[in-house]
Amino acid sequence: MKKKNLKIVMTLVIIILFFTINNSTKAISLDQEYIIITKNFNLMSYKQGSTLYVGGDGPNNYSKIQDAIDNASDGDTVFVFNGTYSENIKIGNTINLVGEDKNITIINGSRGPPYPQGFIQISGDWVNVRGFTIIQSLGGFPDSGIALLHSHHSTIEDNIIAIRGGGSNPGIYLDCSHHNTIKDNIIRNCSSFGFEIWFSDYNSITGNIIANNRGSGITIRSSQKLYISNNTIINNKGYGINLGNCYETIVSDNAIADNRYSGIHVYWMSLGNIITGNNITNNSDYGVEIILTVWYCPCNSNLIYHNNFIDNMKNAFDECDNQWFNFSLRSCSGNYWDDYKGNDKNGDGIGDTPYQIPGGKEKDRFPLMKPYNGTITIHKVNRNNQNIQEKRPNYVNHQSFGIWFLQFLEQYPQLFPLLRHFLGLK
């Protein structure tokens, strides 16, 4: 019996040491890591090649987009003239797919097969898609407008996506796809989410209009270090942004308004994210909602500051352990709350009393007296006179050991044989 107990203890020690070595974390910075990532998204690792044409006359012209793609080499451009093309498209090579005019260069997808996960299904790396309207005339399940499946360093830019099928049809779908840029698209009237993202890291989602979709505007699960900025996310029938099991993601400078549920919903162990500079207005539930889900899976160490909360049904809810203000050596400032009742006796733009966040013990200690517009007077604070500590990600302490242990084994399956050996399992 003692020998078996010793095996269990040794196994747990080895696993914890392995996790500690491989998962050392530091506080994320809006000015460092993410800026470097986004600047490198559009670098091309291959030479520019030939141009193949679709819908025109003369040599190198094709009547179908897929035929041109199949005959293209890495680095080639497939240029599509205005028209309506009723086909599903699969891209497995490194090409540029360019439409002549996004308003009248139309890909009318049909329910799969052959490519049921997206009317444009991308599995190649360094693929650029620009200048199309993507629609669906017939109902289907579970087709999306554009699907990135294990695709990396690709760019989806300046498209219109409206997938109105009868199934669960997101506008853009990502699965296990990293370092991609999705910018300046219009995703509207889709029968599910505007974006649905799973297991995809270091992606940049910027400058998009995401409106009138039947599900949430952006839904992200089990992903880390995304950059979601300068999007307009309005009038979706779910949440504006829905973050589940997301780590160290930046949500900044978005307009999030008129969504049926909360503007930003954070759940299922989402840790170390930054929510800053957003206008969160007129959402039908909370402006920002951070919840403690079942099995004690809290969402801790998130940083929420410089947001404007205006005309939401309820501005905020937080039953976890997060920080609702920015506290640095230079300045301290929080968020603007339209229902804040405090005073500003010294006229420095910061409320004299904290704003209580419903749901738990959290407070915005430095509420703004006016909406944040990108600049703010520096409010200096003597740290020695403030009982404030910045919250840093501590993932092991912020979740039950059982949930952490299961997720850890999923991430490091090579430890299964070691575990079986020490526990004497067969």
N, C-alpha and C positions, 0 to 999 in steps of 0.2 A: 504493500500500500504506500509506504514511504517512497519507494522507488518510482511509482506511478505519479505521485504528487510532484516529485522532483522533475520528472519529465515535463509535466504541465507548466511548471514555473519556468524552466529553461526555455520552453517553446515561446512562452509569452514574452520573455526578456529578449530573445533573438528577434521576434517580430517587431517589437517596439523599437529596438535599436535600429533595425533595418528601415523602418518607417521614418525615424528621426533623421537618419543620414540622408535619405532620399527626398525628404519633404521639408527641409528648412525653408522658412518663408520670411519675407520682409514686407514692410508696409509698401503698398503700391504708390506710385507717384504719377500724377497727371502730367508732369512736365518731362518725365524721363522715358520710361520703358515704352509707353504707348505711342508717344510721338515718333520714336525710332521705328516702331513696327509699322505705323501707317505710312511713313515716308517710303518704306521699302516694298509696299504691296505691289506696285505696278512695274517693278523692274522685270524686264524680259531676259530670259536666259538663252535665247536662241536668235539666230539671224532672221531678218525679215525676208520672206520668200516671195513667191508668185501670187498673182491675184486670179481667182476663179470667179466667174460670174454666173448668176442665176436669174432667169427671167428676161434676159436680153437676147441679142442676135450676135452671130459671128463665132469665131473660135473661142474655146474655153468657156462656152456658155452651156448651162444645164437648165432643164425645166424643173428639176426637183432639188431642194436644198440638200437633202441627204446624199444624193449622188455626187454633188460637188464636194461635200465633206469627205466622203469615202475616197475620193480621188486626190484629196489635198495632202500635202506633206507638212511636217512640222514647220511652223513659221509662215505658212501660207495664209492668205486672206480670202475668205469666201464673201463676196459682195453680192447682196440680194437687192434687185431692183423692186420698185414699188409693185404691189400686187397682193393677192391673197393666196397663201400656200396651205393647202389642207393636208398636213402631214405631221407626224411626230419625228423628232430629231434626236439623234444620239451622237455625242462628240466624245471620242476617246483619244484624240490626238491633240497636239498643241497648235491651235489655229486662232485666227480672228474671224468671228462671224459678225458681219456688219450689214445693217439694213439701210436702205437709201433714205427713208423718212419714217420715223417711228410711228407717225400717225396713220400712214397708209401702206406700210410694209407689214403685213399681217400674217401671223402663223396661227391657223385655225386648227387646234389640236383635237384629236378624237380619243375616245376612251381606249386605254391599252388593252391587249398588247399591240405593238411589240415593246413599247417602253412605258409601262404603267406608272412609273414613279414620277415622271415629268414629261411634259410635251417637248421641252428641251432638256434632255438628260445628259449631264456632263460628268464624265469620269476621268477625263484627262487633266493634266496640270497646265498652268499658264494659259488658260483659255480665256478669250475676251469675247463677250457677247454685248452688242450695242445696237440700238436703233430699231426695235421691233415693238409691235403690239401683239400680245399673246392672249388668245381667247380660246374658249371652248364652247362649241355650239351644241354638243350633246352631253348629257349627264354621264358621269363616270366616277369610279372610286378605285384607288385614292389618288388620282392624278393631281400633280401640281403644275404650275406654270413653268418654272425652271427648277430642276433638282440637281444639286451638287452632291455627288456620291463619291466619297474618297477623292475629291478634287482639291488641289492646293494651289495657291497663288493665282487664282482666277479672278476676273473682274466682270461683274454684271452691271452695266451702266446705261442709263438713259433709255429705259424701256417702259412700256405700259403693259401691265399685267392685270387681266380681269377674268378670273376663272369662275364661272357661274354654274358649274356642274351640280348635279344632285347629291354628290357625296361630300366627303371631307377633303376639300380641295384648297390647300394653301397656295398663296401666290408664289413664294420662293421657299424651297425646302433644302436644308443642309443636313447631311449625315456624315459624321467622321471626316469633315472637310475643314482644313486649317489655312490661315493666312490668306483669306480671300477678301476682296473689296466689293461691296454692293452699294452703289451710290447713284443718286439722282434718278431713281426710278419712281414710277407711279404705280402703286399696288392698291387696287380698289375693287369693291364689289365681289370679292372672292367668297366662296361658300364656306370657308373656314378661316384660318389665320391668314394675316398678311405674310408673316414670316413664321416658319416652324423650324427650329434649329435643335439638333441633338448631337452631343458628343463632338462638338466642333469648337476649336480654340483659335484665339488670335485673329478673329475676323473683324472687319470694319464695316459698319452699317451707317452710312451718312447721307444726309441730304435727300432722303426719300420722302414721298408723300404716301402715307399708309392710311386709307380712309374707307369707311363704309363696308368693312368686311364683317362677315357674320360671326367670326370668332375674335380672339384678341388680335391687336395690331402686330405685336411681336411676342412670340412665345419661345423661350430658350430653356433647355433642360440639360443638365449634366455637361456644362461647358465652362470654359474659363478664359479670362483675359480678352473679352470682346470690347470693342469700342463703338458705342451707340450714340451718335451725336448729330445734332442739327436736322433731325427728322421732324416731320409734322405728322402726328398720330392722332387722328380725330374720328369721332363718331363710329367707332368699332363696337360690335355687339358683345364683346367680352371685355377684358382688361386692355388698357393701352399697351403696357409692357408687362409681361408675366415672366418672372425669373424663378426657376426652380433648380436647386442644386447647382447654382452658378457661383463661381469664385472670381474675385478680383476683376470684375467687369466695370467699366466706366460708362455711366449713363449721363450724358451732359448736353445741355443747351438744346433740348428738344421741346417742342410745343405739344403738350399732351392734354387733349380737351374733349369733352362731350362723349366720353366712352361710357358704356352701359354700367360697367363695374368700376373698380378702382383704377386710377390713372397708372400707378405702378404697384404691382402685387409681388411681394417677395416671400418665398416659402421654401420648405424642404431643404433646410441646411444650406442656404445661400450665404456665403461668408466673404468678408473683406471687400465688398463692392463699394464704389463711389457713385453717389447720385447728386449731381451738382448743376446749377445753372439752368434748371428746367422751369418752364412755365406750365404749371399743373392746374388746370382750370375747369370748372363746371363738369366734373366727372360725377356720375350718379351714385357712387359709393364713397370710398376714401380717395384722397389725393395720393397718398402713399400708405400702403398697408403691409406690415411685416408681421407674419404670424408664426406661432409655434405649432408645428404640425404634430400628428400622432407619433408615438414612439420616441418622444423627446428629441425631435430634430430641429433645433433652434436655428435662427438666422442671426448670427452675431457678428460684431466687429465691422458692420457696415457704416459708412460715413455719408451723412446727408446734410448738405449745406448749400446756401445761396440759391435755393429754389423759391419760387413764388407760388403760394397756395391761395387760390382765389376762387370763391363761389363753388367749391366742391360741396357735396352733401355733408361730408365730414372730412376734415383736412388730413388727419393722420391717425394711425393706429400702430402700436408697437408693443408686443408682449415679449420681446427678446431683449438683447443687450447690445445697443447700438449707440452711435454718437451723432446727434442732430445739430452739430455746429462744427466749425473749423477752428482749431486751437493750435496756434503755432507761435514761434518766437516773435513774429512780426505783428500778427493781428489775431483777433477773435471775432467771429461773426457767424450768425446762424442763417435762418430762413425768414422769409416774409410770410406772415399769417394774417389773413384778412379779419380773423376773429380775435386777434390779440388785444387785450384790454389794458395793458400796462402803459406806464408813462416813460418819458425820456427827459428827465429833469436837467441833465447837463447838455442836452442837444447834440450828442455825438452820433445819433442815428441808431443806437442800440437800446433796446428796451431795458429798463432798470430791474425788472423782475423776469424770471424764466417763464417760458411757455411750456405748460405741462402737456406731454404727449399721452393721449389716452391709451389704455391697454396694459400699462405697467408703470415702472418707475422713471422712465426716461424723460428728459427735459431738453428743450432748446434754451441753453443758458444765455444766448446772445441774440434774441430775436430782433430782426430788422424792423425799423419803423416805417420804411417805404419799400416798395417793390425793388428787387435787385435788378439792375440794368447793365451789369458788366463791370461796374466800378463801385467802390465803397471806401469811405473814409476809414483809415486804419484806426482800430480801437486797441490801444496798448493795454496789456494786463500784466500785473506782477504775479508770476507763477507762485511765488511764495505765499501770496495771500488768497490763492484759489485752491479749493479742494477738487482739482480736476486732473484726470489722467487720460491721455489719449489711448484709445482702444485699438489693440493690434490683433490680427488674426492669431488664434490659438486653437487650431482645428481639433486637436485631440480632446481638449478640455471642454469643448463646446458641443459635444454630442455624446450620446450614450456609447459605452464601450462596445455593446453588441452591434449596433449599426455600423460604427466605425470599423469593427473587426471584419464584418461581412464585406463591406466596400473595399477594405484593404486587400482581402484575399482575391476579390475580383480583379483588382488592379495589378496584383503580383501573383499570378497563378504558379509561378516557379517555386513558391514557398509551400505548395501543397505536399510534395514528397517529403520535405523536411518536417512538416507538421505531422504527417502520418508516421514518420519514423520515430519521433520523440513520444508520440502518444500511443505507439504500438498498434496503430490501426491497420486494417487489411482491406 
